[in-house]
Amino acid sequence: MKVYCILSDQRVYQSRSPAMFSAVLRRQGIHAVYVPFAVEPADLGCALEGLRALHIAGANVTAPFKEAVIAHLDDLSEGARVIGAINTLVRDGRRLKGYNTNAIGIMDALGAAGCEVEGRTALVFGTGGAARTAAFILTWLRAREVWVAGRRLDRAREITERFGGRGVPLEMLRNVRLPAEIVVNATSASSPEESAELCNLVQGLDLGACRLLLDLNYGRRRNFWRDKAEAEGIPFLDGLLPLAFQARRSLHLWTGLLVPPEEFLEALAPPGACPPAVPA
């Protein structure tokens, strides 16, 4: 039996990845398990050594470690090196190589939703690994301009200096008509309980030009990004569709199998519920 895992902090226990991957592995006849591991930031290096020592077959890495984990790896894919953040680890003996399947997951999800990026202005909220990934793929898909907004202007500008675009402070978004046709939430906050400050900001945004709002989070009962989209009549996607697409790419790296995204979406559906559909 092989063991796969996901590394995060205590948020790992809210992740849908263990249930999703376990179901897909079972349906594909792969004798393996997928488990969550909560890691303290100071123990990240020890955790990576543990993956090597325990012969973990592969791993996903999520917030807050997508950037910090790179220092503990032996190699990076070209895409991960360019982006500067990873979410998938492949083990070869004692060597760990990092990949970024988040980027292609976002690309595939946007494509499945019928969202054409080329020539459009995009606005990314956040300055962490997910924001770096979103800014990269939007630029790669030839967005006209990518704005990156965050509390720390230096972090936002670090991303746009790397990929192009414009780094802006959150406060600058108030009381102006924003040109963004695609808005991506790449912060960890989607509910008022997670950030009342960001919730208040989003409620007051002028998104008259927006054609799609993508929240990379999922599973929030109250979601101020979804509420904003519904109030403005903007098509909305949460993070389940990108999760399904990036997961199939991770599984392909680990096993060589390219499983249809519908398999992952079916695994994400609660018992008795219809799975989220891949947009036609």
Order of alpha helices (4+ residues) and beta strands (2+ residues): beta-alpha-beta-alpha-beta-beta-alpha-beta-beta-alpha-beta-alpha-beta-alpha-beta-beta-alpha-beta-alpha-beta-alpha-alpha
